[in-house]
Amino acid sequence: MSFQGAELFYLLNLVFVVAYSTAMFMYLGRHDMRASGARSLQQVLVGIISWAFYDSIMARMGRLADPETAFLLFRVLSFMWLAFGGLASEQIISLIRPVGWRLRTLIYLPYFLMYLSHIAFPNYTSAAVYGIPGGWDSYPGPWQMVYNSLWMGMFLFLAGWLAVSVRRERDPNARSEKTVLLAGVVLAMGGLGLSRFLLQKMGPGFPALGNVSMALYALAAFVALKKYGRVISHRTIYRTTVNSIPNGLAHVHEGLVTWTNTAFLEMLGKSEAQTVGRPIRNLLNDAGMQADGAGEEESGARELPRDAVLHRGDSYLMVSSTPLDPDDPEQGTLFVLTDITDREKAAVAREHFIRELERLSSMDGLTRVYNRRFFDGRLEEEWFRLQRSGRPLSLLMLDIDHFKNYNDAYGHQAGDECLREIARIIRQNCKRASDIPARYGGEEFAVIMPETEAEGARAAADAIRREVQESGIVHAASPVAGMVTISIGAATVFPTKEFEPGSIVALADDALFKSKRAGRNRVTVRETAGSPSPGE
């Protein structure tokens, strides 16, 4: 073959190398370039392209440039192919162990020294393979022989190291990746050996096939990385990420679901076939949506409230939505489901705890009826409420007869038990939820009875008085009877603006005083539209 034919071969090889390298670059460009395997393969491809450029340039220089200039360029630009040995070595070693700066220095140092010697000792190298005269009389020169020995020795060593690593590797994917790359190394070494043999056999003018054989190595490295390596595509990263996050995600366009992640399907308890293509509103309504916000129009279809809660059994899901592009409604909307079950349960527990604290703070600790503070507040509320509605308000004031004598005779523990029993009877006779029994102070109790007329108040008071007497709590120290009794004063008013809530207390207290003065163990009722004084 003539040197002109070799030049055409090198040019076609360059086109071939650029073509397959570009295809591999395009594939790697869609992947996570932080992966070491992807980076090292890219570096190897750059080295192969650089080598192919060198072959093509030198073949052309051998025909067109003056011999001295061509020979100088042959040596100065030799880094364009010398670097490949280091790049390939680094890629192989990176599969076996991490490559730090010290190891990287050891990898590239021999090739750097070879480059310096190539420039410093021109008489020991030959460019005859490119038809360039100068240096050693025949090809290969001493420099090429040393370099070939270095190259083959280095790759034999790396092939052996990689083979040992394959045998020790336990990860199936890593073992397969190393095995494929090992096959590529063996094929590349075979191609280089064949190239050297043909160059010596065919003589000057026959092209060097070393760069062509590197296509086998590049293909093996690419297949190993693609099939078994750790290169992850951006699409794979995206899908893995959105399918692993706990939030449910769905893309909605014109009211219809176009895509969901796994969490969205699990939260709604549906399959992809039951979800994609269906109206988002129907899906969430089926799941028990309770809307908390206003809706949004999209392409004439009312989609869903921006903020809503899905309540299914013991589960709570918060739904939120946002346009993918506020300036372009055609891009659709992203819906996000967030499991707020724990938060809702905590809120319910907190609310229950607060209510319980409020209840306990409003209760009398001994008798378990409402305390005086709650009584005062509730009486004021009912007074002004009934003042607006024009309905009656009744109040009972109750006092245990001769309770001091009971304490003196039976002790304070028995007195406490007596108070608890009286409170139980009063509470039991408050038939309506609106009736408020309270401990007014000491042995005095009170009952607020909203919307109750005088007859109703009298009936309730009589029932309480009678049941207390019938309870049969022994009270030998009572001059009224041999058992515990109570006196009750009842007052009924129609609240007006002219009087304050305290006026009904004064009326009921006055009625209680009259019950005591009349002999105790009885009920006295006062009825008025609102009294300025007990003596009205």
TALIN-V867782 format. One record per residue. PHI is phi in whole degrees, -180 to 180 (* if undefined). PSI is psi as a letter, one per 30 degrees, with the letter a starting at -180 (* if undefined). D_LAST is the distance of its C-alpha to the last C-alpha in Angstrom with 1 decimal. Layout:
PHI&PSI&D_LAST, PHI&PSI&D_LAST
//
This chain:
*&k&137.5, -79&l&137.9, -66&f&135.5, -67&e&134.5, -66&e&133.4, -64&e&131.6, -62&e&129.7, -64&e&128.6, -60&e&127.5, -64&e&125.4, -66&e&123.8, -64&e&122.9, -63&e&121.6, -62&e&119.4, -61&e&117.9, -63&e&117.4, -63&e&115.8, -63&e&113.4, -65&e&112.5, -72&e&111.6, -68&e&109.9, -62&e&107.8, -61&e&106.7, -69&e&105.7, -61&e&104.0, -63&e&102.0, -66&e&100.9, -65&f&100.0, -65&f&98.1, -92&g&95.5, -121&l&94.9, -73&j&93.3, -76&f&95.9, -75&f&94.5, -66&k&96.3, -63&e&99.4, -61&e&101.5, -67&e&100.8, -64&e&101.6, -67&e&104.9, -67&e&106.1, -60&e&105.4, -63&e&107.5, -64&e&110.3, -63&e&110.3, -61&e&110.5, -63&e&113.5, -67&e&115.2, -62&e&114.8, -61&e&116.0, -63&e&119.1, -64&e&119.8, -61&e&119.6, -61&e&122.1, -58&e&124.6, -66&e&124.5, -65&e&124.8, -66&e&127.7, -62&e&129.6, -74&e&129.4, -62&e&130.3, -63&f&133.4, -96&e&134.6, -110&e&133.6, -89&l&133.2, -70&k&136.0, -55&e&136.6, -65&e&135.6, -65&e&132.2, -62&e&131.6, -68&e&132.4, -65&e&130.1, -64&e&127.2, -56&e&128.1, -84&e&127.4, -67&e&124.5, -87&g&122.5, -64&f&123.1, -61&f&119.6, -65&f&118.5, -113&f&119.8, -63&e&119.9, -64&f&116.1, -61&e&115.8, -58&e&117.1, -68&e&114.4, -64&e&111.7, -67&e&112.8, -62&e&113.1, -63&e&109.5, -64&e&108.2, -64&e&110.0, -65&e&108.9, -64&f&105.2, -80&f&105.2, -98&e&106.4, -157&l&104.4, -63&k&102.3, -105&j&104.5, -90&a&103.7, -69&e&105.5, -66&e&108.1, -66&e&109.1, -63&e&109.0, -63&e&111.4, -64&e&113.8, -68&e&113.7, -89&f&114.6, -59&e&116.9, -59&e&120.1, -71&e&119.7, -67&e&119.1, -65&e&122.3, -64&e&124.2, -65&e&123.1, -62&e&124.2, -68&e&127.6, -64&e&128.0, -82&e&127.9, -77&f&129.8, -124&i&132.7, -65&f&133.7, -73&f&137.1, -104&g&135.6, -123&l&133.7, -133&k&134.9, -110&g&133.4, -61&f&136.2, -62&f&133.7, -102&g&132.5, 77&g&136.1, -105&k&135.5, -76&l&138.5, 121&l&138.2, 73&b&137.6, -64&k&139.0, -68&e&141.8, -127&l&140.5, -106&k&137.1, -85&l&135.4, -84&l&136.0, -56&e&135.2, -62&e&131.7, -63&e&130.9, -67&e&132.3, -64&e&130.1, -64&e&127.0, -61&e&127.7, -66&e&128.0, -61&e&124.7, -59&e&123.0, -66&e&124.3, -63&e&123.8, -61&e&120.2, -76&f&119.4, -65&e&121.2, -62&e&119.2, -66&e&115.9, -64&e&116.8, -64&e&117.5, -62&e&114.3, -67&e&112.3, -64&e&114.1, -63&e&113.1, -64&e&109.5, -62&e&109.5, -66&e&110.6, -88&f&107.9, -71&k&105.1, -101&f&102.4, -75&j&100.3, -58&e&101.8, -66&e&101.0, -64&e&102.3, -64&e&105.4, -65&e&106.1, -62&e&105.5, -67&e&108.0, -64&e&110.5, -63&e&110.6, -66&e&111.0, -61&e&113.7, -62&e&115.5, -64&e&115.2, -63&e&116.7, -63&e&119.6, -64&e&120.3, -64&e&120.1, -64&e&122.6, -63&e&124.8, -64&e&124.6, -66&e&125.5, -62&e&128.4, -64&e&129.7, -62&e&129.4, -64&e&131.4, -63&e&134.0, -68&e&134.4, -62&e&134.7, -73&e&137.5, -76&e&139.1, -87&f&138.9, 85&a&139.5, -57&k&138.4, 99&f&136.7, -83&k&134.7, -70&k&131.0, -75&k&128.9, -101&g&126.5, -59&e&124.3, -67&e&121.4, -64&e&121.7, -65&f&121.4, -70&f&118.1, -62&e&116.6, -66&e&116.8, -65&e&114.9, -62&e&112.2, -65&e&111.8, -63&e&111.4, -64&e&108.9, -67&e&106.9, -62&e&106.9, -60&e&105.9, -70&e&103.0, -68&e&101.9, -90&e&102.1, -122&f&101.4, -76&a&100.2, -107&g&96.8, -77&k&96.6, -118&k&93.3, -72&l&92.8, -59&e&89.9, -65&e&89.0, -66&e&89.1, -59&e&87.0, -61&e&84.5, -65&e&84.3, -63&e&84.1, -65&e&81.4, -70&f&79.1, -88&f&79.7, -105&f&78.9, -72&l&75.7, -74&f&72.5, -80&k&71.0, -84&k&71.7, -124&k&73.5, -148&k&74.3, -98&k&76.0, -125&k&74.7, -131&k&76.4, 53&h&75.2, 83&f&72.6, -110&k&75.2, -75&k&75.9, -107&f&79.4, -163&k&79.4, -140&l&77.3, -95&l&77.8, -63&e&77.8, -62&e&74.3, -62&e&72.9, -64&e&74.5, -65&e&73.4, -66&e&69.8, -90&f&69.7, 68&h&71.9, -130&l&74.5, -91&l&78.2, -63&e&79.8, -65&e&81.0, -82&f&77.5, -114&e&76.2, -65&k&78.8, 92&f&78.9, -97&l&75.4, -63&k&72.4, -62&e&70.3, -63&e&67.1, -64&e&68.1, -61&e&69.2, -78&e&65.9, -65&e&63.8, -61&e&65.8, -84&g&64.9, 93&h&61.2, -66&k&60.4, -122&j&56.8, -74&k&57.0, -117&f&55.0, -140&l&56.7, -82&l&58.2, -85&l&61.7, -135&k&64.9, -91&k&67.5, -139&j&71.1, 53&h&73.8, 81&f&71.5, -114&k&70.2, -72&j&66.7, -82&d&67.4, -173&l&64.5, -57&k&61.4, -62&e&62.6, -128&k&60.2, -150&l&59.3, -124&k&58.7, -99&k&60.7, -118&j&58.9, -124&j&61.3, 62&c&60.1, -95&g&59.6, -103&k&61.5, -129&k&60.2, -122&k&62.5, -93&k&61.8, -107&k&63.8, -133&l&64.7, -141&l&67.3, -151&k&69.2, -65&k&72.1, -64&e&75.4, -141&j&76.2, -57&f&73.4, -88&f&76.1, -138&i&77.9, -59&f&75.6, -66&f&78.8, -74&f&78.9, 87&a&75.9, -130&k&73.0, -101&k&72.8, -103&k&70.1, -124&k&69.1, -103&k&67.4, -123&k&65.9, -75&j&64.8, -114&g&61.3, -57&e&60.6, -62&e&60.4, -65&e&58.2, -66&e&55.8, -64&e&55.6, -65&e&55.0, -66&e&52.2, -64&e&50.7, -63&e&51.0, -65&e&49.5, -64&e&46.6, -64&e&46.1, -64&e&46.3, -64&e&43.7, -62&e&41.3, -67&e&42.0, -62&e&41.3, -63&e&38.1, -65&e&37.1, -65&e&38.2, -70&f&36.3, -98&f&33.1, -102&l&33.7, -80&k&33.1, -63&e&36.6, -83&e&36.1, -98&f&34.0, 63&g&35.0, -108&l&31.5, -64&l&29.9, -90&l&29.2, -65&e&26.2, -63&e&27.6, -65&e&28.1, -58&e&24.7, -62&e&23.1, -66&e&25.5, -70&e&25.2, -62&e&21.4, -66&e&21.7, -60&e&24.5, -67&e&22.8, -59&e&19.6, -74&e&22.0, -66&e&24.3, -75&f&21.8, -63&e&20.3, -75&e&23.9, -87&f&24.5, 75&g&21.3, -97&l&21.2, -79&l&18.4, -132&k&17.8, -116&l&17.2, -139&k&17.2, -107&k&18.4, -114&k&18.4, -123&k&21.3, -139&k&22.8, -72&k&26.2, -70&k&26.2, 52&h&28.4, -70&e&29.9, -61&e&31.3, -62&e&33.3, -64&e&34.6, -63&e&35.8, -65&e&37.5, -81&e&39.2, -115&f&40.3, 93&l&40.4, -71&e&38.8, -64&e&40.9, -66&e&39.7, -62&e&36.1, -63&e&36.7, -65&e&38.1, -64&e&35.1, -61&e&32.7, -64&e&35.0, -69&e&35.1, -63&e&31.3, -62&e&31.1, -63&e&33.8, -64&e&32.0, -62&e&28.8, -63&e&31.0, -67&f&33.0, -91&f&30.0, -86&j&28.9, -73&f&31.0, -102&l&30.5, -65&f&31.8, -80&f&28.5, -74&k&26.6, -116&j&26.4, -84&k&26.6, -148&l&26.4, -91&j&26.8, -82&e&23.8, 157&k&25.6, 59&b&27.8, -96&g&27.1, -98&k&23.8, -125&l&23.9, -145&l&21.8, -134&j&22.5, -87&k&21.6, -127&i&22.0, -65&k&22.4, 54&h&22.6, -123&k&21.3, -83&l&19.1, -59&e&17.0, -65&e&20.2, -66&e&22.2, -65&e&20.0, -62&e&20.0, -62&e&23.8, -65&e&24.4, -64&e&22.4, -62&e&24.3, -64&e&27.6, -66&e&27.1, -59&e&26.2, -68&e&29.2, -68&e&31.6, -62&e&30.9, -65&e&31.6, -76&f&34.7, -67&f&36.0, 71&h&37.3, -75&j&36.9, -65&k&38.1, -144&i&35.9, -66&f&37.7, -89&g&35.6, -90&k&32.4, -74&f&31.4, -81&e&29.5, -159&l&32.6, -84&g&35.9, -143&l&34.6, -72&k&32.0, -133&l&28.6, -134&l&25.2, -110&k&21.6, -131&k&19.3, -116&k&15.6, -120&k&15.2, -136&k&12.7, -129&k&13.7, -137&l&12.8, -107&j&15.1, -55&k&15.6, -130&l&15.8, -68&f&17.5, -71&f&14.5, -125&l&13.1, -102&l&15.2, -56&f&16.1, -64&f&14.6, -66&e&11.0, -73&e&12.0, -65&e&13.7, -62&e&10.8, -64&e&9.0, -66&e&12.6, -66&e&13.3, -64&e&10.5, -65&e&12.0, -63&e&15.3, -60&e&14.8, -66&e&14.0, -63&e&17.2, -68&e&19.2, -67&f&18.2, -87&g&19.2, 119&f&22.6, 70&l&22.5, 53&h&24.4, -154&l&21.7, -120&k&19.0, -123&k&15.3, -120&k&13.7, -121&k&10.2, -136&k&10.6, -161&l&9.1, -81&g&11.1, 132&k&9.7, -113&k&6.5, -77&f&7.1, -157&l&5.6, -59&f&5.6, -87&g&3.8, -60&*&0.0
//
